[in-house]
């Protein structure tokens, strides 16, 4: 019975993964602003490597993997530059770490959190609010939101970036002020 060539490719990729994963992870980690993305990007490198049709023709798998890594890092850095504002999970974790859905105050805490977010959303300019509601609220793509709102896709992206930054600042200031109350 002949060997399955697809299995051979998977075995070669798995061997390369085991051999080079630490070095590639360090390579990616040193070149990114957000280290939490390094594991995902390292995985992306190997997924791309597995898509290569003829891995047996690759003379130096390490050099080939680092070539893929340079492209993956370049794409990630480009994406970071286009969207410099990221979600701050630490801020929301601080608000929800003591949240226990089984306590009598759980519903009140959840309602307070919703109230805070709604209050911050109301402070956004109309165009930014509309963009947030279309993209995040209704799950539309930038293209669909642009068509519905009458903006360009780049304007949708700009409004969304500014809205995220403003919401983060508003909520952070509001929650910090609340935390200082006796």
N, C-alpha and C positions, 0 to 999 in steps of 0.2 A: 504494500500500500504506500503510495508516494506521500511525502510530507506536505502539509498544507503551507503554502508560501506565506499566507497571512499570519499563521502562527509563528513562523520564523521571524517575521517583521516585528511582531509583538514581543517575542523573546529578546530580540536585539535591542528594542527600545527599553524593555525592562532592565536589561543588563546595563545599558547606558545610563538609565535613571539611577540605578543603585551606585554606579561608579562615579558619576559626576554631579549628583544632586546637591551635595554640600557646597561644592565649588560654585555651581551655578547660582545657588541661593545666596551665597555671599556676594557674588558678582552683581546680582539684581539688587540686593539690599543696599549696597554701597552707592547705587546710582539713583535711588528713589527718595522723594521727600517723605513719603508715607510708608514706613517699614511694614505695616500690616498687610500691604499688597504683595510683598515679596513671595509668599508661598503660592498665591494664586498665579502670579506671573511665572514662577518656576514651573508650575503645573502646565501652564499654557505653552511653555517652551517644549515640553515633552509631548504634548498633544500635537503640536505642529510637526515635531520630529516623526511621530507615528504616521502622519499623513504622507510622508515621503514614500514614493513607490518603490524605489530601489535602494534600500539602506545598505545592501551588500556592496554597492558601488562607492560608498563613502569610505575614503581612505583613512580619514582622521575624524572619528565621531566627536571627539572633544572639540576640535576646531569648528566642526559643523554646528554643534550645539551652541557654542559661544557666538557663532554668527547669527543663529536664530535668536539667541538671547539679546544681542545688540539691537535687533529689529523690534523685539517685544518691549525692551526698555525704551527705545525711541518712541514707539507708539504710546506707551504709558506716560511718558514725559509730555508728549504733545497733548494728550488728553488732560493731564494736570494743568497745563498752561491754558487750555481752553475753558476749564472749569476750576478756578483756584479755590473756590469755596466748597468745603466738604462738610458733611453731616458730622456734628460733634456728639458722638454717642455718649461720651463721658458726662456731658451736661445733662442729657436726659436720664442717664443711669443714676445720677445724683438725685434726681427727682423721683425715680421709681424704685430705688434700691430697698426702701423700707415698705414698699407697697405689698400688702398681703391681701389677696382677694377675699379671704375668709374672715376678715375682721369687720366689725360693725362700721368702721370708718372708711372701708375700702371704696364704697360707692361715692361717698363725699369726696375722697381724694381724687378719684377718677373724674368726677364732675368738675372739681377745681382745676385739674390739669386741662380738661377740655375748655373750660372758661378762659384760662390763661392763653391758650393757643388761639381761640376765637378772638379774644381781645387784641392780640398781637396782629392777627390777620387783618382786622379792621383798621389798623394803623397804616397798612400798606397803601401806596398810591393805587388808583383803580386799575391801571394797566398791569401792574405787577400782580395784584390780587387776581385779576382775570386769568393771567398766565398760570399762576399757581393752581387755581381751581380747574383749569382745562387740562394741564399736564399731570399734576399730582392727584387732583380730585377725581377727574374723569378718566385718567389714564391715557389721554391722547398723546400721539407722537408730536414732535415739534412741528412736523409738516401739517398734521391735522389741526393742531391748535392754531397755527399761523393762518390756515385757510379760514377757520371759524372766526378768529379774532380780527382778521384783516391786517395782520402784521407779516413781516418776513420771518423765516425760520431763525435767522441770526438775531432778530429783535426778540423773539420768544426766548432764545437762549440767554440773551443779555438781561431781560426782565426777570427771568427765573433765577439767574445768578445773583442779581441785586436783591431780589425778594428773600432768597435764602440767607444772605448776609444780614439783611435788616431784621429778619425774624430771629436769627440767632442772637443778635445784639439786644433786641427788645426783650426776648425771653430771659436771656442771661441777666440783664439789668433788673428785670422784674423779680426773678427768683432770688437773686442776690439780696435785693432789698427786702423781700419776704423773710429770708433766712436771718437777717439781722434784727428782726422784730423780736421783742421779749416774749 
